[in-house]
Amino acid sequence: MDFRDSAEETAFREEVRAFVAENLPSAFRSREPEWGMFNTSRGRTVITPEDNRTWRKRLAARGWIAPAWPKSYGGAGMDIGRQFIFNEEMAEQRAPGAGGIAVGWSGPTIMTHGTEEQKARFLPGILSGEETWCQGFSEPGAGSDLASLQTRAVRDGDDYVVNGQKIWTSGAHVSQYMILLARTDPDAPKHRGISFFVLDMKSPGINIQPLINILGDHSFNQVYFDNVRISRANVIGEENRGWYVGATTLDFERSSIATSVQMGHVVGELVRFARNVEGGANRARQQRGLRAELAERTVEAQVARLLSYQVISMQKRGLIPNKEASVAKLYTSELDQRMMRTGMHLLGLYGQLPDREGPRVPLSGRMPRGYMASTTATIGGGTSEIQRNIIATRGIGLPRG
Ligand SMILES: Cc1cc2nc3c(=O)[nH]c(=O)nc-3n(C[C@H](O)[C@H](O)[C@H](O)COP(=O)(O)OP(=O)(O)OC[C@H]3O[C@@H](n4cnc5c(N)ncnc54)[C@H](O)[C@@H]3O)c2cc1C
């Protein structure tokens, strides 16, 4: 397989690189990157809401808020190859994409299943880059087995009345809208009695309770619904078909390339630390095992990148990477955890200090924060066990246990 860019792809890569170089606010550039897939820490260099707004506005002006959306809906209409290059270059330059739930999930679902009125009402706000959406799917008794969800939505005239609870809802406290799965027919088989709603987060009866994560940050929430009314006009697709509506994805690239790129950055910084910082060099010299660990992580970061290339090369040929996307997610999330463990070994006892500053704090405390954050990598976006089930059944055709 030849993974090199074509001439046209090389030109596009240059275009993305130049755009980021010119437009990314300096606060992003000068910050020390926080590590780990779901790391919510703001680190030492504070990026202000204004920096975020500026960057999103510039992406919006360039038409790059939604790289995968068709042009007819205001997206960039990038094919899979260009999406990959875009995501790879953004990750290389540590520039945040504007993706998230709004661009990655809500918009494509509304485009595919929504009415013209729903498209006109919701898509422009997403494309402006100024709206945040959250995903109200998981419940205390429904995570991997999402179809067991119990939150009820009962028809009452032109509205539905919603009661129940969601959990782990990232960003609910800062979101304008939620995409919500709720049970509308409790008597139907579990996948068939669910509907897909857009919920205005200002609706009366919503109670958002923070869940503080392992880093001490408020990123996800429990959300309680007490007789919350949602208009019928906010059901996306047919009533009771929400399970299938929720499974919509556009032709997004699914290669985990941003994480693969980040893994290369982390091991690069660890090796630099071992070489250049006195304590690091001593530890690496004293403990031969550490040198081997760093060598292994370097190779594994390359493997992660090759797995991403494998996924993208399939998608470019019109194939659907099913087990391959699961292999890439499984490998990068578990590598994330191994990488952070290696970092902790390298930094030694002082490396456990998660403080952002201090004479004895190596690497601004980023490694222990990354280490803590990495514990969630194998849960969010589908657990390792679920990925292994997909690989076993859909990938190598093993019987269901
Ligand atoms: C950082 C983060 C952000 C999140 N953000 C959101 C969000 O915004 N919105 C949202 O709706 N949810 C969100 N989630 C929730 C996430 O989708 C769930 O945590 C995930 O689907 C797992 O569900 P669970 O926590 O209920 O665990 P469970 O499904 O209860 O799993 C518990 C354990 O059992 C294992 N297990 C379960 N089923 C099987 C099986 N069939 N075979 C083998 N092993 C199995 C799992 O692998 C796991 O080890 C987030 C989670 C994280 C970590």
The ligand as a MOL file (V3000), in Angstrom:
LIG
                    3D

  0  0  0     0  0            999 V3000
M  V30 BEGIN CTAB
M  V30 COUNTS 53 58 0 0 0
M  V30 BEGIN ATOM
M  V30 1 C -15.0710 10.7180 29.0990 0
M  V30 2 C -16.4500 10.1870 28.8260 0
M  V30 3 C -17.3970 11.0060 28.2270 0
M  V30 4 C -18.6920 10.5170 27.9800 0
M  V30 5 N -19.6090 11.3710 27.4050 0
M  V30 6 C -20.8760 10.9120 27.1720 0
M  V30 7 C -21.8620 11.7830 26.5990 0
M  V30 8 O -21.6030 12.9560 26.3150 0
M  V30 9 N -23.1160 11.3130 26.3980 0
M  V30 10 C -23.4500 10.0230 26.6860 0
M  V30 11 O -24.5970 9.6470 26.4530 0
M  V30 12 N -22.5390 9.1640 27.2570 0
M  V30 13 C -21.2700 9.5820 27.4910 0
M  V30 14 N -20.3320 8.7370 28.0700 0
M  V30 15 C -20.7660 7.4160 28.5080 0
M  V30 16 C -20.2150 6.2680 27.6790 0
M  V30 17 O -20.8620 6.2020 26.4250 0
M  V30 18 C -20.4200 4.9950 28.5100 0
M  V30 19 O -19.6320 5.1100 29.6850 0
M  V30 20 C -20.0120 3.7570 27.7660 0
M  V30 21 O -20.8870 3.5000 26.6900 0
M  V30 22 C -19.9910 2.5220 28.6930 0
M  V30 23 O -21.2060 2.3970 29.3690 0
M  V30 24 P -21.2630 2.2490 30.9650 0
M  V30 25 O -20.4100 3.3100 31.5720 0
M  V30 26 O -22.6920 2.2060 31.3300 0
M  V30 27 O -20.5820 0.8660 31.2880 0
M  V30 28 P -21.2570 -0.5590 31.1280 0
M  V30 29 O -21.8580 -0.7020 29.7810 0
M  V30 30 O -22.1180 -0.8270 32.3110 0
M  V30 31 O -19.9760 -1.4890 31.1980 0
M  V30 32 C -19.3440 -1.8810 32.4310 0
M  V30 33 C -18.2650 -2.9000 32.0930 0
M  V30 34 O -18.8860 -4.0720 31.5120 0
M  V30 35 C -18.3240 -4.3390 30.2450 0
M  V30 36 N -19.3480 -4.8510 29.3140 0
M  V30 37 C -20.5860 -4.3260 29.1020 0
M  V30 38 N -21.2400 -5.0470 28.1540 0
M  V30 39 C -20.3960 -6.0330 27.7680 0
M  V30 40 C -20.4980 -7.1000 26.8140 0
M  V30 41 N -21.6060 -7.2730 26.0630 0
M  V30 42 N -19.4310 -7.9300 26.6750 0
M  V30 43 C -18.2940 -7.7400 27.4280 0
M  V30 44 N -18.1510 -6.7690 28.3530 0
M  V30 45 C -19.1830 -5.9200 28.5220 0
M  V30 46 C -17.8060 -2.9940 29.7530 0
M  V30 47 O -16.7920 -3.1480 28.7790 0
M  V30 48 C -17.2810 -2.3790 31.0400 0
M  V30 49 O -16.0060 -2.8620 31.3600 0
M  V30 50 C -19.0350 9.1860 28.3250 0
M  V30 51 C -18.0680 8.3630 28.9340 0
M  V30 52 C -16.7810 8.8530 29.1730 0
M  V30 53 C -15.7760 7.9490 29.8240 0
M  V30 END ATOM
M  V30 BEGIN BOND
M  V30 1 1 1 2
M  V30 2 1 2 3
M  V30 3 2 2 52
M  V30 4 2 3 4
M  V30 5 1 4 5
M  V30 6 1 4 50
M  V30 7 2 5 6
M  V30 8 1 6 7
M  V30 9 1 6 13
M  V30 10 2 7 8
M  V30 11 1 7 9
M  V30 12 1 9 10
M  V30 13 2 10 11
M  V30 14 1 10 12
M  V30 15 2 12 13
M  V30 16 1 13 14
M  V30 17 1 14 15
M  V30 18 1 14 50
M  V30 19 1 15 16
M  V30 20 1 16 17
M  V30 21 1 16 18
M  V30 22 1 18 19
M  V30 23 1 18 20
M  V30 24 1 20 21
M  V30 25 1 20 22
M  V30 26 1 22 23
M  V30 27 1 23 24
M  V30 28 2 24 25
M  V30 29 1 24 26
M  V30 30 1 24 27
M  V30 31 1 27 28
M  V30 32 2 28 29
M  V30 33 1 28 30
M  V30 34 1 28 31
M  V30 35 1 31 32
M  V30 36 1 32 33
M  V30 37 1 33 34
M  V30 38 1 33 48
M  V30 39 1 34 35
M  V30 40 1 35 36
M  V30 41 1 35 46
M  V30 42 1 36 37
M  V30 43 1 36 45
M  V30 44 2 37 38
M  V30 45 1 38 39
M  V30 46 1 39 40
M  V30 47 2 39 45
M  V30 48 1 40 41
M  V30 49 2 40 42
M  V30 50 1 42 43
M  V30 51 2 43 44
M  V30 52 1 44 45
M  V30 53 1 46 47
M  V30 54 1 46 48
M  V30 55 1 48 49
M  V30 56 2 50 51
M  V30 57 1 51 52
M  V30 58 1 52 53
M  V30 END BOND
M  V30 END CTAB
M  END
